[in-house]
C-alpha cells in the first residue's frame, strides 16, 4: 500500500538511456517491492505510458486494469473530463 503523501510530493524526473531504458526511482521500487525480472504490461495513449506489474501468469484483473486505463485516457483526450479535488483523486487511485 502506498504511504500517505507519497503521491502528494513533487514527482522525480527520470531520463531514457541511449538504449531506451528508464530508471524507476528507488523510492517507488522499494514501495512496490520491484525486483529485477519483474514483468510489466504497457499501455500508451499520446504522451502517457502506463506500466502495470503483472503476475505470472497474467491475470484477467491485470488485463482489465490496463483496458480501463486506456479507456479513461481516451475519454480525457476526447474532452469527456470530470473534475475533482486532488485529495479525492488520490483516494480514488489508491482504491483502484
N, CA, C and O atoms as CSV, one atom per row, in Angstrom:
chain,resi,resn,atom,element,x,y,z
A,1,UNK,N,N,0.850,-1.171,0.000
A,1,UNK,CA,C,0.000,0.000,0.000
A,1,UNK,C,C,0.899,1.239,0.000
A,1,UNK,O,O,1.924,1.265,0.681
A,2,UNK,N,N,0.519,2.250,-0.753
A,2,UNK,CA,C,1.307,3.463,-0.861
A,2,UNK,C,C,1.278,4.218,0.457
A,2,UNK,O,O,0.258,4.240,1.145
A,3,UNK,N,N,2.408,4.840,0.811
A,3,UNK,CA,C,2.466,5.662,2.003
A,3,UNK,C,C,1.621,6.905,1.788
A,3,UNK,O,O,1.524,7.423,0.676
A,4,UNK,N,N,1.011,7.375,2.866
A,4,UNK,CA,C,0.233,8.611,2.793
A,4,UNK,C,C,1.169,9.737,2.400
A,4,UNK,O,O,2.230,9.912,2.999
A,5,UNK,N,N,0.778,10.490,1.404
A,5,UNK,CA,C,1.569,11.634,0.988
A,5,UNK,C,C,2.571,11.351,-0.108
A,5,UNK,O,O,3.124,12.295,-0.672
A,6,UNK,N,N,2.836,10.093,-0.440
A,6,UNK,CA,C,3.828,9.773,-1.466
A,6,UNK,C,C,3.447,10.388,-2.801
A,6,UNK,O,O,4.305,10.936,-3.493
A,7,UNK,N,N,2.169,10.307,-3.177
A,7,UNK,CA,C,1.731,10.879,-4.440
A,7,UNK,C,C,1.581,12.392,-4.367
A,7,UNK,O,O,1.487,13.055,-5.399
A,8,UNK,N,N,1.557,12.947,-3.149
A,8,UNK,CA,C,1.420,14.388,-2.981
A,8,UNK,C,C,2.730,15.113,-3.267
A,8,UNK,O,O,2.725,16.313,-3.539
A,9,UNK,N,N,3.846,14.402,-3.210
A,9,UNK,CA,C,5.139,15.048,-3.391
A,9,UNK,C,C,5.395,15.352,-4.865
A,9,UNK,O,O,4.728,14.824,-5.755
A,10,UNK,N,N,6.371,16.210,-5.094
A,10,UNK,CA,C,6.756,16.530,-6.464
A,10,UNK,C,C,7.363,15.277,-7.070
A,10,UNK,O,O,8.247,14.671,-6.464
A,11,UNK,N,N,6.911,14.872,-8.254
A,11,UNK,CA,C,7.434,13.634,-8.841
A,11,UNK,C,C,8.905,13.770,-9.211
A,11,UNK,O,O,9.375,14.838,-9.603
A,12,UNK,N,N,9.616,12.656,-9.073
A,12,UNK,CA,C,11.014,12.632,-9.502
A,12,UNK,C,C,11.045,12.568,-11.023
A,12,UNK,O,O,10.147,12.015,-11.657
A,13,UNK,N,N,12.080,13.135,-11.584
A,13,UNK,CA,C,12.255,13.081,-13.027
A,13,UNK,C,C,13.228,11.971,-13.366
A,13,UNK,O,O,14.109,11.636,-12.574
A,14,UNK,N,N,13.063,11.410,-14.536
A,14,UNK,CA,C,13.953,10.355,-14.987
A,14,UNK,C,C,14.186,10.541,-16.476
A,14,UNK,O,O,13.432,11.254,-17.138
A,15,UNK,N,N,15.215,9.914,-17.003
A,15,UNK,CA,C,15.550,10.026,-18.418
A,15,UNK,C,C,15.648,8.640,-19.040
A,15,UNK,O,O,15.832,7.630,-18.359
A,16,UNK,N,N,15.517,8.637,-20.357
A,16,UNK,CA,C,15.763,7.411,-21.105
A,16,UNK,C,C,17.237,7.348,-21.467
A,16,UNK,O,O,17.875,8.365,-21.740
A,17,UNK,N,N,17.758,6.133,-21.461
A,17,UNK,CA,C,19.139,5.940,-21.892
A,17,UNK,C,C,19.174,5.813,-23.409
A,17,UNK,O,O,18.135,5.780,-24.068
A,18,UNK,N,N,20.361,5.743,-23.938
A,18,UNK,CA,C,20.542,5.565,-25.373
A,18,UNK,C,C,19.835,4.295,-25.854
A,18,UNK,O,O,19.369,4.235,-26.992
A,19,UNK,N,N,19.755,3.287,-24.992
A,19,UNK,CA,C,19.103,2.021,-25.337
A,19,UNK,C,C,17.599,2.033,-25.061
A,19,UNK,O,O,16.937,1.007,-25.218
A,20,UNK,N,N,17.051,3.182,-24.651
A,20,UNK,CA,C,15.617,3.280,-24.382
A,20,UNK,C,C,15.217,2.783,-23.009
A,20,UNK,O,O,14.038,2.524,-22.769
A,21,UNK,N,N,16.167,2.645,-22.105
A,21,UNK,CA,C,15.868,2.192,-20.756
A,21,UNK,C,C,15.552,3.395,-19.873
A,21,UNK,O,O,16.050,4.499,-20.096
A,22,UNK,N,N,14.713,3.157,-18.868
A,22,UNK,CA,C,14.326,4.219,-17.951
A,22,UNK,C,C,14.500,3.721,-16.526
A,22,UNK,O,O,14.211,2.563,-16.224
A,23,UNK,N,N,14.968,4.592,-15.664
A,23,UNK,CA,C,15.151,4.240,-14.262
A,23,UNK,C,C,13.881,4.554,-13.497
A,23,UNK,O,O,13.345,5.658,-13.597
A,24,UNK,N,N,13.396,3.580,-12.727
A,24,UNK,CA,C,12.274,3.806,-11.824
A,24,UNK,C,C,12.907,4.245,-10.504
A,24,UNK,O,O,13.754,3.530,-9.967
A,25,UNK,N,N,12.515,5.407,-9.969
A,25,UNK,CA,C,13.135,5.902,-8.737
A,25,UNK,C,C,13.125,4.861,-7.619
A,25,UNK,O,O,12.181,4.082,-7.485
A,26,UNK,N,N,14.187,4.863,-6.824
A,26,UNK,CA,C,14.361,3.848,-5.778
A,26,UNK,C,C,13.203,3.839,-4.781
A,26,UNK,O,O,12.815,2.771,-4.306
A,27,UNK,N,N,12.643,5.003,-4.457
A,27,UNK,CA,C,11.523,5.048,-3.508
A,27,UNK,C,C,10.331,4.245,-4.042
A,27,UNK,O,O,9.665,3.540,-3.285
A,28,UNK,N,N,10.071,4.355,-5.327
A,28,UNK,CA,C,8.962,3.610,-5.940
A,28,UNK,C,C,9.301,2.123,-5.983
A,28,UNK,O,O,8.451,1.287,-5.679
A,29,UNK,N,N,10.540,1.785,-6.360
A,29,UNK,CA,C,10.942,0.364,-6.400
A,29,UNK,C,C,10.797,-0.281,-5.027
A,29,UNK,O,O,10.308,-1.404,-4.911
A,30,UNK,N,N,11.221,0.433,-3.990
A,30,UNK,CA,C,11.116,-0.112,-2.630
A,30,UNK,C,C,9.658,-0.263,-2.213
A,30,UNK,O,O,9.267,-1.298,-1.674
A,31,UNK,N,N,8.853,0.770,-2.464
A,31,UNK,CA,C,7.446,0.761,-2.054
A,31,UNK,C,C,6.682,-0.386,-2.712
A,31,UNK,O,O,5.832,-1.016,-2.082
A,32,UNK,N,N,6.994,-0.657,-3.994
A,32,UNK,CA,C,6.284,-1.706,-4.737
A,32,UNK,C,C,7.004,-3.053,-4.704
A,32,UNK,O,O,6.538,-4.028,-5.294
A,33,UNK,N,N,8.143,-3.099,-4.010
A,33,UNK,CA,C,8.940,-4.328,-3.916
A,33,UNK,C,C,9.292,-4.851,-5.309
A,33,UNK,O,O,9.179,-6.045,-5.587
A,34,UNK,N,N,9.721,-3.935,-6.174
A,34,UNK,CA,C,10.091,-4.330,-7.534
A,34,UNK,C,C,11.446,-5.012,-7.513
A,34,UNK,O,O,12.349,-4.621,-6.773
A,35,UNK,N,N,11.568,-6.031,-8.333
A,35,UNK,CA,C,12.811,-6.781,-8.412
A,35,UNK,C,C,13.213,-6.963,-9.864
A,35,UNK,O,O,12.387,-6.874,-10.772
A,36,UNK,N,N,14.481,-7.216,-10.060
A,36,UNK,CA,C,14.977,-7.489,-11.410
A,36,UNK,C,C,14.180,-8.649,-11.997
A,36,UNK,O,O,13.971,-9.666,-11.335
A,37,UNK,N,N,13.742,-8.491,-13.233
A,37,UNK,CA,C,12.996,-9.540,-13.906
A,37,UNK,C,C,11.487,-9.410,-13.790
A,37,UNK,O,O,10.757,-10.146,-14.455
A,38,UNK,N,N,10.996,-8.482,-12.953
A,38,UNK,CA,C,9.545,-8.281,-12.875
A,38,UNK,C,C,9.024,-7.914,-14.262
A,38,UNK,O,O,9.718,-7.267,-15.047
A,39,UNK,N,N,7.804,-8.331,-14.551
A,39,UNK,CA,C,7.212,-8.132,-15.880
A,39,UNK,C,C,6.114,-7.087,-15.778
A,39,UNK,O,O,5.333,-7.073,-14.827
A,40,UNK,N,N,6.069,-6.207,-16.781
A,40,UNK,CA,C,5.072,-5.142,-16.815
A,40,UNK,C,C,4.336,-5.163,-18.138
A,40,UNK,O,O,4.925,-5.389,-19.195
A,41,UNK,N,N,3.038,-4.923,-18.061
A,41,UNK,CA,C,2.242,-4.689,-19.263
A,41,UNK,C,C,2.312,-3.188,-19.517
A,41,UNK,O,O,2.391,-2.398,-18.576
A,42,UNK,N,N,2.282,-2.799,-20.781
A,42,UNK,CA,C,2.408,-1.400,-21.154
A,42,UNK,C,C,1.181,-0.962,-21.935
A,42,UNK,O,O,0.659,-1.702,-22.769
A,43,UNK,N,N,0.731,0.247,-21.651
A,43,UNK,CA,C,-0.355,0.848,-22.420
A,43,UNK,C,C,0.091,2.258,-22.787
A,43,UNK,O,O,0.774,2.920,-22.005
A,44,UNK,N,N,-0.289,2.708,-23.959
A,44,UNK,CA,C,0.147,4.006,-24.449
A,44,UNK,C,C,-1.030,4.789,-24.974
A,44,UNK,O,O,-1.893,4.251,-25.667
A,45,UNK,N,N,-1.058,6.060,-24.640
A,45,UNK,CA,C,-2.006,6.981,-25.235
A,45,UNK,C,C,-1.319,8.327,-25.324
A,45,UNK,O,O,-0.939,8.905,-24.306
A,46,UNK,N,N,-1.163,8.821,-26.519
A,46,UNK,CA,C,-0.442,10.074,-26.790
A,46,UNK,C,C,0.864,10.096,-26.021
A,46,UNK,O,O,1.754,9.296,-26.309
A,47,UNK,N,N,1.006,10.990,-25.047
A,47,UNK,CA,C,2.279,11.107,-24.337
A,47,UNK,C,C,2.259,10.501,-22.935
A,47,UNK,O,O,3.054,10.894,-22.082
A,48,UNK,N,N,1.363,9.552,-22.691
A,48,UNK,CA,C,1.283,8.888,-21.393
A,48,UNK,C,C,1.550,7.401,-21.568
A,48,UNK,O,O,0.939,6.738,-22.406
A,49,UNK,N,N,2.475,6.891,-20.761
A,49,UNK,CA,C,2.774,5.466,-20.762
A,49,UNK,C,C,2.355,4.926,-19.399
A,49,UNK,O,O,2.780,5.435,-18.361
A,50,UNK,N,N,1.525,3.903,-19.412
A,50,UNK,CA,C,1.068,3.268,-18.183
A,50,UNK,C,C,1.768,1.922,-18.061
A,50,UNK,O,O,1.756,1.115,-18.990
A,51,UNK,N,N,2.374,1.692,-16.912
A,51,UNK,CA,C,3.021,0.416,-16.637
A,51,UNK,C,C,2.247,-0.275,-15.524
A,51,UNK,O,O,1.947,0.336,-14.498
A,52,UNK,N,N,1.925,-1.542,-15.726
A,52,UNK,CA,C,1.211,-2.326,-14.717
A,52,UNK,C,C,1.981,-3.610,-14.505
A,52,UNK,O,O,2.105,-4.431,-15.414
A,53,UNK,N,N,2.505,-3.780,-13.286
A,53,UNK,CA,C,3.226,-5.024,-12.990
A,53,UNK,C,C,2.236,-6.169,-13.070
A,53,UNK,O,O,1.123,-6.079,-12.552
A,54,UNK,N,N,2.642,-7.233,-13.713
A,54,UNK,CA,C,1.759,-8.394,-13.835
A,54,UNK,C,C,2.392,-9.589,-13.148
A,54,UNK,O,O,3.611,-9.709,-13.033
A,55,UNK,N,N,1.529,-10.446,-12.708
A,55,UNK,CA,C,1.980,-11.683,-12.082
A,55,UNK,C,C,2.081,-12.744,-13.166
A,55,UNK,O,O,1.587,-12.558,-14.278
A,56,UNK,N,N,2.696,-13.809,-12.849
A,56,UNK,CA,C,2.847,-14.877,-13.825
A,56,UNK,C,C,1.983,-16.041,-13.361
A,56,UNK,O,O,2.254,-16.574,-12.286
A,57,UNK,N,N,0.997,-16.457,-14.070
A,57,UNK,CA,C,0.589,-15.975,-15.398
A,57,UNK,C,C,-0.201,-14.672,-15.280
A,57,UNK,O,O,-0.611,-14.273,-14.190
A,58,UNK,N,N,-0.403,-14.027,-16.414
A,58,UNK,CA,C,-1.177,-12.796,-16.440
A,58,UNK,C,C,-2.589,-13.103,-15.954
A,58,UNK,O,O,-3.235,-14.038,-16.427
A,59,UNK,N,N,-3.044,-12.317,-15.023
A,59,UNK,CA,C,-4.391,-12.499,-14.507
A,59,UNK,C,C,-5.365,-11.623,-15.288
A,59,UNK,O,O,-4.980,-10.577,-15.811
A,60,UNK,N,N,-6.596,-12.036,-15.365
A,60,UNK,CA,C,-7.615,-11.250,-16.044
A,60,UNK,C,C,-7.714,-9.866,-15.426
A,60,UNK,O,O,-7.955,-8.884,-16.129
A,61,UNK,N,N,-7.529,-9.781,-14.109
A,61,UNK,CA,C,-7.577,-8.487,-13.416
A,61,UNK,C,C,-6.538,-7.520,-13.989
A,61,UNK,O,O,-6.820,-6.335,-14.168
A,62,UNK,N,N,-5.335,-8.030,-14.276
A,62,UNK,CA,C,-4.287,-7.184,-14.840
A,62,UNK,C,C,-4.710,-6.617,-16.191
A,62,UNK,O,O,-4.531,-5.428,-16.458
A,63,UNK,N,N,-5.265,-7.465,-17.031
A,63,UNK,CA,C,-5.689,-7.023,-18.354
A,63,UNK,C,C,-6.849,-6.039,-18.263
A,63,UNK,O,O,-6.918,-5.079,-19.031
A,64,UNK,N,N,-7.752,-6.278,-17.330
A,64,UNK,CA,C,-8.899,-5.386,-17.143
A,64,UNK,C,C,-8.439,-3.997,-16.717
A,64,UNK,O,O,-8.945,-2.996,-17.224
A,65,UNK,N,N,-7.497,-3.927,-15.802
A,65,UNK,CA,C,-6.992,-2.635,-15.328
A,65,UNK,C,C,-6.360,-1.860,-16.479
A,65,UNK,O,O,-6.564,-0.651,-16.596
A,66,UNK,N,N,-5.601,-2.538,-17.321
A,66,UNK,CA,C,-4.966,-1.870,-18.464
A,66,UNK,C,C,-6.022,-1.340,-19.423
A,66,UNK,O,O,-5.926,-0.202,-19.883
A,67,UNK,N,N,-7.030,-2.158,-19.729
A,67,UNK,CA,C,-8.090,-1.719,-20.638
A,67,UNK,C,C,-8.868,-0.541,-20.065
A,67,UNK,O,O,-9.224,0.379,-20.801
A,68,UNK,N,N,-9.136,-0.556,-18.761
A,68,UNK,CA,C,-9.858,0.549,-18.128
A,68,UNK,C,C,-9.039,1.839,-18.182
A,68,UNK,O,O,-9.585,2.918,-18.415
A,69,UNK,N,N,-7.742,1.725,-17.968
A,69,UNK,CA,C,-6.881,2.914,-18.026
A,69,UNK,C,C,-6.837,3.474,-19.441
A,69,UNK,O,O,-6.914,4.688,-19.629
A,70,UNK,N,N,-6.716,2.611,-20.425
A,70,UNK,CA,C,-6.713,3.074,-21.812
A,70,UNK,C,C,-8.030,3.775,-22.155
A,70,UNK,O,O,-8.026,4.814,-22.815
A,71,UNK,N,N,-9.143,3.216,-21.713
A,71,UNK,CA,C,-10.449,3.821,-21.987
A,71,UNK,C,C,-10.576,5.172,-21.290
A,71,UNK,O,O,-11.137,6.113,-21.852
A,72,UNK,N,N,-10.063,5.270,-20.078
A,72,UNK,CA,C,-10.136,6.531,-19.335
A,72,UNK,C,C,-9.335,7.615,-20.041
A,72,UNK,O,O,-9.797,8.751,-20.149
A,73,UNK,N,N,-8.133,7.279,-20.526
A,73,UNK,CA,C,-7.319,8.289,-21.209
A,73,UNK,C,C,-7.938,8.685,-22.539
A,73,UNK,O,O,-7.781,9.823,-22.983
A,74,UNK,N,N,-8.636,7.764,-23.174
A,74,UNK,CA,C,-9.325,8.113,-24.419
A,74,UNK,C,C,-10.409,9.151,-24.130
A,74,UNK,O,O,-10.589,10.099,-24.895
A,75,UNK,N,N,-11.127,8.966,-23.025
A,75,UNK,CA,C,-12.143,9.940,-22.632
A,75,UNK,C,C,-11.514,11.305,-22.338
A,75,UNK,O,O,-12.079,12.342,-22.684
A,76,UNK,N,N,-10.352,11.296,-21.702
A,76,UNK,CA,C,-9.650,12.546,-21.425
A,76,UNK,C,C,-9.313,13.247,-22.734
A,76,UNK,O,O,-9.532,14.449,-22.883
A,77,UNK,N,N,-8.781,12.488,-23.675
A,77,UNK,CA,C,-8.398,13.053,-24.971
A,77,UNK,C,C,-9.602,13.597,-25.731
A,77,UNK,O,O,-9.474,14.557,-26.491
A,78,UNK,N,N,-10.767,12.991,-25.532
A,78,UNK,CA,C,-11.985,13.426,-26.212
A,78,UNK,C,C,-12.684,14.560,-25.472
A,78,UNK,O,O,-13.744,15.020,-25.896
A,79,UNK,N,N,-12.097,15.011,-24.369
A,79,UNK,CA,C,-12.677,16.116,-23.620
A,79,UNK,C,C,-13.797,15.729,-22.688
A,79,UNK,O,O,-14.513,16.594,-22.184
A,80,UNK,N,N,-13.960,14.445,-22.451
A,80,UNK,CA,C,-15.007,13.967,-21.536
A,80,UNK,C,C,-14.418,13.850,-20.125
A,80,UNK,O,O,-14.271,12.753,-19.586
A,81,UNK,N,N,-14.091,14.993,-19.549
A,81,UNK,CA,C,-13.437,15.012,-18.242
A,81,UNK,C,C,-14.437,15.197,-17.127
A,81,UNK,O,O,-15.556,15.666,-17.336
A,82,UNK,N,N,-14.020,14.827,-15.968
A,82,UNK,CA,C,-14.743,15.235,-14.779
A,82,UNK,C,C,-13.685,15.761,-13.827
A,82,UNK,O,O,-12.588,15.208,-13.746
A,83,UNK,N,N,-14.000,16.796,-13.127
A,83,UNK,CA,C,-13.025,17.391,-12.223
A,83,UNK,C,C,-13.294,16.919,-10.808
A,83,UNK,O,O,-14.421,16.591,-10.439
A,84,UNK,N,N,-12.213,16.896,-10.020
A,84,UNK,CA,C,-12.330,16.537,-8.615
A,84,UNK,C,C,-11.133,17.118,-7.884
A,84,UNK,O,O,-10.117,17.453,-8.493
A,85,UNK,N,N,-11.264,17.229,-6.603
A,85,UNK,CA,C,-10.178,17.715,-5.766
A,85,UNK,C,C,-9.034,16.707,-5.809
A,85,UNK,O,O,-9.255,15.509,-5.987
A,86,UNK,N,N,-7.805,17.207,-5.645
A,86,UNK,CA,C,-6.624,16.342,-5.690
A,86,UNK,C,C,-6.714,15.226,-4.660
A,86,UNK,O,O,-6.363,14.083,-4.951
A,87,UNK,N,N,-7.184,15.551,-3.449
A,87,UNK,CA,C,-7.265,14.516,-2.398
A,87,UNK,C,C,-8.247,13.411,-2.788
A,87,UNK,O,O,-8.011,12.241,-2.486
A,88,UNK,N,N,-9.342,13.772,-3.453
A,88,UNK,CA,C,-10.315,12.776,-3.896
A,88,UNK,C,C,-9.735,11.912,-5.014
A,88,UNK,O,O,-9.963,10.703,-5.061
A,89,UNK,N,N,-8.973,12.557,-5.923
A,89,UNK,CA,C,-8.321,11.818,-6.989
A,89,UNK,C,C,-7.335,10.806,-6.424
A,89,UNK,O,O,-7.328,9.647,-6.840
A,90,UNK,N,N,-6.497,11.237,-5.474
A,90,UNK,CA,C,-5.515,10.330,-4.879
A,90,UNK,C,C,-6.190,9.180,-4.137
A,90,UNK,O,O,-5.707,8.048,-4.164
A,91,UNK,N,N,-7.300,9.473,-3.478
A,91,UNK,CA,C,-8.049,8.416,-2.778
A,91,UNK,C,C,-8.575,7.401,-3.785
A,91,UNK,O,O,-8.499,6.195,-3.554
A,92,UNK,N,N,-9.112,7.894,-4.911
A,92,UNK,CA,C,-9.642,7.001,-5.941
A,92,UNK,C,C,-8.530,6.138,-6.552
A,92,UNK,O,O,-8.729,4.951,-6.812
A,93,UNK,N,N,-7.370,6.742,-6.774
A,93,UNK,CA,C,-6.235,5.988,-7.319
A,93,UNK,C,C,-5.815,4.889,-6.355
A,93,UNK,O,O,-5.554,3.763,-6.780
A,94,UNK,N,N,-5.745,5.192,-5.075
A,94,UNK,CA,C,-5.354,4.180,-4.068
A,94,UNK,C,C,-6.354,3.028,-4.046
A,94,UNK,O,O,-5.960,1.867,-3.935
A,95,UNK,N,N,-7.651,3.344,-4.152
A,95,UNK,CA,C,-8.678,2.299,-4.144
A,95,UNK,C,C,-8.602,1.454,-5.398
A,95,UNK,O,O,-8.868,0.252,-5.372
A,96,UNK,N,N,-8.233,2.101,-6.508
A,96,UNK,CA,C,-8.128,1.408,-7.788
A,96,UNK,C,C,-7.008,0.418,-7.733
A,96,UNK,O,O,-6.748,-0.276,-8.716
